[in-house]
Amino acid sequence: MFHTLEKWSPSLRAGFRLAWVMCWGIPLHAWDAKNITKIENGIGEVMDVDEDVRELHKLDRARVLIKIPWLHVINHIVTTFINGVAHTVKIVEEICCGSHRCNCNRGDYRESSEEISSE
């Protein structure tokens, strides 16, 4: 699990961060971890998917843990082609502050909104 062990110093910085994102608009015929990973590749590296995704408990949205290199809040629209048909998938980072309710499905973030194409 560990590659090296170093004494902490202020110059040590992680080159990435982990973020849970919610994905809406994934078609049912593409609902598996392999296809979800392809959709997320334009944003970051998929580390894990929520148990609800693996067990098919919820099919309205997918919750995915991704490793990303930037600090901006994720709010993307991904156009993905599945069996030659274009599908639009909305990807929004979960933002929860303390005891407040999660704001991840409001879609009103202005930090990092851009359109990405995924094949």
NUVO-837530 format. One record per residue: residue number from 1; residue in one letter; x negated, y, z negated of N, C-alpha, C in turn. Coordinates in Angstrom, 1 decimal. Layout:
residues N
  nr rest     nu     nv     nw    cau    cav    caw     cu     cv     cw
 NUM    A      X      Y      Z      X      Y      Z      X      Y      Z
...
END
This chain:
residues 119
  nr rest     nu     nv     nw    cau    cav    caw     cu     cv     cw
   1    M   -0.8   -1.2    0.0    0.0    0.0    0.0   -0.9    1.3    0.0
   2    F   -1.9    1.3   -0.8   -2.8    2.5   -0.8   -4.0    2.2    0.0
   3    H   -4.4    3.3    0.8   -5.6    3.2    1.6   -6.8    3.7    0.9
   4    T   -6.6    4.8    0.2   -7.7    5.4   -0.6   -7.1    6.0   -1.9
   5    L   -8.0    6.2   -2.8   -7.6    6.9   -4.1   -8.6    8.0   -4.3
   6    E   -8.0    9.2   -4.4   -8.9   10.4   -4.6   -8.4   11.2   -5.8
   7    K   -9.3   12.0   -6.4   -8.9   12.9   -7.4   -8.2   14.0   -6.8
   8    W   -7.1   14.5   -7.5   -6.3   15.5   -6.9   -7.0   16.9   -6.9
   9    S   -6.8   17.6   -5.8   -7.3   19.0   -5.7   -6.3   19.8   -4.9
  10    P   -6.3   21.1   -5.1   -5.3   22.0   -4.4   -5.4   21.9   -2.9
  11    S   -6.5   21.4   -2.3   -6.6   21.3   -0.9   -5.9   20.1   -0.3
  12    L   -5.5   19.1   -1.1   -4.8   17.9   -0.7   -3.4   18.3   -0.3
  13    R   -3.0   18.0    0.9   -1.7   18.2    1.5   -1.2   17.0    2.3
  14    A    0.0   16.7    2.1    0.6   15.7    3.0    0.8   16.2    4.4
  15    G    0.6   15.4    5.4    0.8   15.9    6.8    2.2   15.6    7.2
  16    F    3.1   15.2    6.4    4.5   14.9    6.8    5.4   14.9    5.5
  17    R    6.6   14.8    5.8    7.6   14.6    4.7    8.7   13.6    5.1
  18    L    9.3   13.1    4.1   10.4   12.1    4.3   11.7   12.8    4.1
  19    A   12.7   12.6    5.0   14.0   13.2    4.9   15.1   12.2    5.3
  20    W   16.2   12.2    4.5   17.4   11.5    4.9   18.2   12.3    5.9
  21    V   18.6   11.8    7.0   19.4   12.5    7.9   20.7   11.7    8.2
  22    M   21.7   12.5    8.5   23.0   11.9    8.9   23.2   12.0   10.4
  23    C   23.6   10.9   11.1   23.8   10.9   12.5   25.2   10.6   12.9
  24    W   25.9   11.5   13.6   27.2   11.3   14.1   27.2   11.2   15.6
  25    G   28.1   10.4   16.1   28.3   10.2   17.6   27.6    9.1   18.2
  26    I   27.0    8.2   17.4   26.4    7.0   17.9   27.5    6.0   18.4
  27    P   27.5    5.6   19.6   28.6    4.7   20.1   28.5    3.3   19.4
  28    L   29.7    2.7   19.2   29.7    1.4   18.5   28.9    0.3   19.2
  29    H   28.8    0.3   20.5   28.1   -0.7   21.2   26.5   -0.5   21.1
  30    A   26.1    0.6   20.5   24.7    0.8   20.2   24.4    0.8   18.8
  31    W   25.3    0.3   18.0   25.2    0.4   16.5   24.3   -0.7   15.9
  32    D   23.0   -0.5   16.0   22.0   -1.4   15.4   20.8   -0.6   15.1
  33    A   19.9   -1.1   14.2   18.7   -0.4   13.8   17.8   -0.1   15.0
  34    K   17.7   -1.0   16.0   16.8   -0.8   17.1   17.3    0.4   17.9
  35    N   18.6    0.5   18.3   19.0    1.7   19.0   19.0    3.0   18.2
  36    I   19.3    2.9   16.9   19.2    4.1   16.1   17.8    4.6   16.0
  37    T   16.8    3.7   16.0   15.4    4.0   16.0   15.0    4.8   17.3
  38    K   15.5    4.3   18.4   15.3    4.9   19.7   15.8    6.4   19.7
  39    I   17.0    6.5   19.2   17.6    7.9   19.1   16.8    8.8   18.3
  40    E   16.3    8.3   17.1   15.6    9.2   16.2   14.1    9.5   16.6
  41    N   13.6    8.7   17.6   12.2    8.9   17.9   11.8   10.3   18.4
  42    G   12.8   11.0   18.9   12.5   12.4   19.3   12.3   13.3   18.2
  43    I   12.7   12.9   17.0   12.6   13.8   15.8   11.5   13.3   14.9
  44    G   11.4   12.0   14.6   10.4   11.5   13.7   10.4   10.0   13.7
  45    E    9.6    9.5   12.9    9.4    8.0   12.8   10.5    7.5   11.8
  46    V   11.2    6.5   12.2   12.2    5.9   11.3   11.5    5.0   10.3
  47    M   11.8    5.3    9.0   11.2    4.5    7.9   12.2    3.5    7.4
  48    D   13.5    3.8    7.3   14.5    2.9    6.8   15.9    3.4    7.3
  49    V   16.9    2.5    7.2   18.3    2.9    7.4   19.0    2.5    6.2
  50    D   20.1    3.2    5.9   20.9    3.0    4.8   21.6    1.6    4.8
  51    E   21.8    1.0    3.7   22.5   -0.3    3.6   23.8   -0.3    4.3
  52    D   24.6    0.8    4.3   25.8    0.9    5.0   25.7    0.7    6.5
  53    V   24.6    1.1    7.0   24.3    0.9    8.4   24.0   -0.5    8.7
  54    R   23.1   -1.1    7.9   22.7   -2.5    8.1   23.9   -3.5    8.0
  55    E   24.7   -3.2    7.0   25.8   -4.1    6.7   27.1   -3.7    7.4
  56    L   27.1   -2.7    8.3   28.2   -2.2    9.0   29.4   -1.8    8.1
  57    H   29.1   -1.2    7.0   30.1   -0.8    6.1   30.8    0.5    6.6
  58    K   30.0    1.4    7.2   30.4    2.7    7.7   30.0    2.8    9.1
  59    L   30.9    3.1   10.0   30.6    3.2   11.4   30.9    4.6   12.0
  60    D   31.2    5.5   11.1   31.4    6.9   11.5   30.2    7.7   11.6
  61    R   29.2    7.3   10.8   27.9    8.0   10.7   26.8    7.1   10.2
  62    A   25.6    7.4   10.6   24.4    6.6   10.2   23.6    7.4    9.3
  63    R   23.1    6.9    8.2   22.2    7.6    7.3   20.8    6.9    7.5
  64    V   19.8    7.8    7.9   18.5    7.2    8.3   17.4    8.0    7.5
  65    L   16.4    7.3    7.0   15.2    8.0    6.4   14.2    8.1    7.5
  66    I   13.7    9.3    7.7   12.7    9.6    8.8   11.5   10.3    8.2
  67    K   10.4   10.1    8.8    9.1   10.7    8.5    8.9   11.8    9.5
  68    I    8.8   13.1    9.1    8.7   14.2   10.0    7.5   15.1    9.7
  69    P    6.9   15.7   10.7    5.7   16.5   10.4    6.0   18.0   10.1
  70    W    7.2   18.4   10.1    7.5   19.9    9.9    8.3   20.1    8.7
  71    L    8.4   21.3    8.2    9.1   21.6    7.0   10.5   22.2    7.2
  72    H   10.9   22.5    8.4   12.2   23.0    8.7   13.3   22.0    8.5
  73    V   14.5   22.6    8.1   15.6   21.7    7.9   16.1   21.2    9.3
  74    I   16.4   19.9    9.4   16.8   19.3   10.6   18.2   19.5   10.9
  75    N   18.5   20.0   12.1   19.8   20.2   12.6   19.7   20.1   14.1
  76    H   19.8   18.9   14.7   19.6   18.7   16.1   20.8   18.0   16.8
  77    I   20.8   18.3   18.1   21.7   17.5   19.0   20.8   16.7   19.9
  78    V   21.0   15.4   19.9   20.2   14.6   20.8   21.1   14.0   21.9
  79    T   20.7   14.1   23.1   21.4   13.5   24.2   20.7   12.2   24.5
  80    T   21.4   11.1   24.3   20.8    9.8   24.5   21.5    9.0   25.6
  81    F   20.8    8.3   26.4   21.4    7.5   27.5   21.5    6.0   27.1
  82    I   22.7    5.5   27.0   22.9    4.1   26.7   23.6    3.4   27.8
  83    N   23.1    2.4   28.4   23.7    1.8   29.6   24.0    2.8   30.7
  84    G   23.1    3.8   30.9   23.3    4.8   31.9   24.3    5.9   31.6
  85    V   24.9    5.9   30.4   25.9    6.9   30.1   25.3    7.8   29.0
  86    A   25.5    9.1   29.2   25.0   10.1   28.2   25.9   10.2   27.0
  87    H   25.3   10.1   25.8   26.0   10.3   24.6   25.3   11.4   23.8
  88    T   26.1   12.2   23.1   25.6   13.3   22.3   25.7   12.9   20.8
  89    V   24.5   12.9   20.2   24.4   12.5   18.8   24.0   13.7   18.0
  90    K   24.7   14.0   16.9   24.4   15.2   16.0   23.6   14.6   14.9
  91    I   22.4   15.2   14.6   21.5   14.8   13.5   21.3   15.9   12.6
  92    V   21.7   15.8   11.3   21.6   16.8   10.3   21.0   16.3    9.0
  93    E   20.0   17.0    8.5   19.4   16.6    7.3   20.3   16.8    6.1
  94    E   20.2   15.8    5.1   20.9   15.9    3.9   20.2   16.9    3.0
  95    I   21.0   17.9    2.5   20.4   18.9    1.7   21.3   18.9    0.4
  96    C   20.7   18.5   -0.7   21.4   18.4   -2.0   20.6   19.2   -3.0
  97    C   21.3   20.1   -3.7   20.6   20.9   -4.7   21.2   20.6   -6.1
  98    G   20.5   19.9   -6.9   20.9   19.6   -8.3   22.2   18.9   -8.3
  99    S   23.1   19.5   -9.1   24.5   18.8   -9.3   25.4   19.3   -8.2
 100    H   25.0   20.2   -7.3   25.9   20.6   -6.2   26.2   19.5   -5.2
 101    R   27.3   19.6   -4.5   27.6   18.7   -3.5   26.7   18.8   -2.3
 102    C   26.4   17.7   -1.6   25.6   17.6   -0.5   26.2   18.4    0.7
 103    N   25.4   19.3    1.4   25.9   20.1    2.5   25.6   19.5    3.8
 104    C   25.2   18.3    3.9   24.7   17.7    5.2   25.7   17.7    6.3
 105    N   27.0   17.7    6.1   27.9   17.5    7.2   28.6   18.8    7.6
 106    R   28.1   19.9    7.1   28.7   21.2    7.4   28.2   21.7    8.8
 107    G   27.0   21.3    9.2   26.5   21.7   10.5   26.2   23.2   10.7
 108    D   26.0   24.0    9.6   25.9   25.4    9.7   24.4   25.8    9.5
 109    Y   23.5   24.9    9.5   22.1   25.3    9.3   21.5   26.0   10.6
 110    R   20.7   27.0   10.4   20.2   27.7   11.5   18.6   27.5   11.6
 111    E   18.1   26.7   10.8   16.6   26.5   10.7   16.0   25.9   11.9
 112    S   16.4   24.7   12.3   15.7   24.0   13.3   16.7   23.3   14.3
 113    S   17.5   24.1   14.9   18.5   23.6   15.8   18.0   23.6   17.2
 114    E   17.9   22.5   17.9   17.5   22.4   19.2   18.1   21.1   19.9
 115    E   18.1   21.1   21.2   18.6   19.9   21.9   17.4   19.1   22.3
 116    I   17.5   17.8   22.0   16.5   16.8   22.3   17.0   15.7   23.2
 117    S   16.3   15.3   24.2   16.7   14.2   25.0   16.0   12.9   24.6
 118    S   16.8   11.8   24.5   16.3   10.5   24.1   16.7    9.5   25.1
 119    E   15.8    8.6   25.5   16.2    7.6   26.5   16.0    6.2   25.9
END
